[in-house]
Amino acid sequence: MISTSALIIVWHQPEIEEERWEFFNHPTKQEWYCSHGVVWDQIVSRFDSGALVPYPRGEVIGTISVALSYHRYEEYQTYLARAKRGYRKNYSTLEELLQSEGSLKLKAPIVIHSGEEGLLYSGYRRLCLAWNYGMVPYVWLVRLD
């Protein structure tokens, strides 16, 4: 037998300016930006030409390996389930809304792609929400090359 769910997430294009902090301040991502020669203006100029693409749980989207996707359950436990209260609270709020309302409209997580590799730029909690409910989320994939 197959169990199905009536829960729904509708994904839409995020606003890059709302995610600016991820580029200038996220300590873990700075090495990736430097190693791929990515600058802020490059992301902004190509952002609107991105596309919503499905991202099944894993380390790749199609043939693109995605750095910092933390797709394994053990990584979810480390980076979200056991995270500090403030970070985890946002996820818990989304989860409660999804369960009570049955559907949510969310900004898609962002994956930027340069060379042969992608980076989960933002939206880890939203991505986990879908993955943890057995959904295939959509991400806003921005090709920088």
C-alpha angles and dihedrals in degrees: 000000000000121000116215132192133219092208114117136190118194111202125208137178112283125222112253094210089060088058097046093113090066091065101042103032114023103107098201094054099050094086092054092051091050096045091051096040092238119166129187096247090055091056093046095048093051099036100094091051090061122110139216108251130173117255112196113198108282144079097281140059104205101311096338116104110218118216119214093012091133090202099161119095091237089057091049089054091050100042103032118008093050096031124123114288097255094055093043094045093068090054092048091051091052091048093051092048092049092050096045099039098033092221140047136192108218139175107253117248112253126240118184119202126205127163109331097334142068132205128213092236098181144338104067094148092050090048092051091048091060095040092049091053093049094254127136104233125209122232131198101246114202117191110208099185 
